[in-house]
Amino acid sequence: MGCVGLPIEELVKTTVMAITPIFAVAMVLYTVRAVKGPTVADMVLAIDCLTFDVCFFMAVLAVYFEIPFLIVCSICLALWAYIFDLYMAKYLERKELGE
């Protein structure tokens, strides 16, 4: 049983249905900020937030659909976002990449 007397499956299903519109709105806002960002740092932050939100949503969907492979994909995407952050930080500091 879940925390309010519901089976775990119902609790996960209710949670997924509740957070899906919130994630959709957040992703649209992040995309707008990534396209229209006044500075490169704003664009990088928007892409970073979008990527980590997608990672979290993939993990929630992995639990919902009982597909463990989505967790692996989510971890890979999070690592890619981290590497992207490192490269962008280096670029913003020195204005060059690849050293």
N, C-alpha and C positions, 0 to 999 in steps of 0.2 A: 504494500500500500504506500501511496505517496504521502506528502505532508498534510494534506487536507482530506484524507480518506479516499482519494481517487487512485485508481491503479496508475502505475508509473507510465504506461503507454498513453493514457488519457492526459496526464500531466504534461508530458513531452509534447503531445499533439496540441494542447491548448497553448503552451508556451510558444511553439513554432508559429501558430496562427496569430498570436498576439504580437510577436516581434517582427513578423514579415513586413507589415506596412511601415514600421519604424525604420527598418533597414532600407527599404525602398526609398523613402524620403531622404534618409541620410546619404545614400549612394548618389542620388540626383544632386543634392547639395554639394557633395564632395566633387562630383564631376564638373559642376559649374565653377567651383573654386579652382579646380585644376586647369580649366580652359581659360578662365578670365582672371586668374590670380595676378595681382599687381606686381608681385616679385617672384623670382624663381623659388625662394624659400617657401612662399605660400603654396605654390604649385606642388612642391615636393611634399609638404605637410599634407596636402589634400590627397595626393596619391598614396602616401603612407597610411593615412586614416582609412582610405577606401580599401586598400589591400588588407589591412588587419581586420576590418569589419567583414570583408569577404571570407577571410580565414575563420573567424569566429562563426559566421553563418554556415560555412561548410561543415564545421565541427558539430554544430547543432543539427544540421541535416543528416550527418552521419549517424547520430544517435537516433534521429527520427526514422530514417529509412533502414537502420541497422546495416550500414555499409562501412566497414572499417577502412576501406581504401580511401574514402573521402578525408579521413583523419591524416593519412599519409600525404595526400595532396595539399591539405591545409598547412601542414608543417613545412612542406617544400615551398609553398607560396610565402609563408612567413619568413623563411630563410632568404628567399629571393628579395623580399622587401627590405630586409636588414642589410643585405649586400648593396642594394640600390641606395639605401641611406648612407652607407659608408662611402660609396663612390661620389654621391652628390655632396657630401660634407667635404670630401677632398677637393672636389671641383670648386665649391664655393670658397674654400680657403685659398687655393693656389691658382685657380682658373686653368688647370691642366689635368689630364687623366692619363693613366697608363704607366706611371713610374713606380 
